[in-house]
Each structure stands twice: as structure tokens, then as C-alpha cells.
Amino acid sequence: MTGDHRTGPPTAGSERDTLRAFLDYHRATLAMKCEGLGDEELRQRSMPPSTLSLLGLVRHLAEVERTWFRRVFEDHDVPLVWSDRFDFQAAYDASTSSRSEAFAAWEAEVAHSRRIERESVSLERTGYQPRWEREVSLRMVMLHVLLEYGRHNGHADLLREGVDGTVGA
């Protein structure tokens, strides 16, 4: 990794600003964990039989962003990027994927999510979560996605250490 370019979340601020900042911090953490690695290194798996890799995490989190922002607030029927059966595990198998493909999809979904959040007047805005068959608030969506990143960035720490020994941040 070439350095920590993340902007830390505020120590004080509105609920929305804090949620937005923490989410962006975790998005930046995922990108930082992949920084400086080529396709082969990003595809390196954790340990058999797992297909988990850094590239797989990027693909999976693109699906998470799509499912929790786009599907809830705009298009309930938009398909997943890497599965036609709505299988989130399919994204983890990045054996034929490239950095450019995975990051392009992830960055596009992050941009889409940020736009939806910015255009939403309130954290109380609701949308329909098809998998749960119920309405959910923007607040809940942001928290859910934030927790997904927190969980998977822990995986990214271990994966990066396994690739080249890099630890920290």
C-alpha cells in the first residue's frame, strides 16, 4: 500500500454526515487494501476451500451497494452483476475477473449509491427491500451497508497480509 489517503469520519456532526463519512471511510479502506496489487495478487484466495479473495470482496461489495441502494430505492428488479440467480456468493469467485472489471462495477455502484443518498431529503426516506418484502429507511440501508463494509474490511486485512505481508490501517 502506498499510504493512507482516507478522510477520517468527523468526531462531531449530524447523524447523516456521520453515517456518510463512516461509509465513505470504509469504502476507501477497501480500495486501500487493494492498492498496488495486480490481478493475480487480487485473485489470491485465502485458504481452501474458500474462494474468498480481495477481488472477490470488491465484486461482492458492488453487489451489496446495488442491492441495498439501487434495488431498494430505484429498480426492485435490477439483476445482480455476477449472478442471474441472486446468489451473492457468486461474486466471491473472481478467478476469471480482472481488477479493471471488478473496480469499474464497484465504483459505478458506489457512485449510484452516493447519488441516491444525496438526493434523498431525509434518512426517513423509505424504499422497498424485495428480499425482505418490506419497507426500509435510508438510515437502515446506510447502517446495513456500513456493517457489511466493516465485516468485509476485516477479511480484507487478513487477505492483504496473506498476499504480501502488509498489515495495519
Summary of the structure (lengths in Angstrom):
residues: 169
radius of gyration: 16.0
end to end distance: 10.0
largest distance: 45.9
contacts: 500
relative contact order: 0.18
helix: 58%
strand: 5%
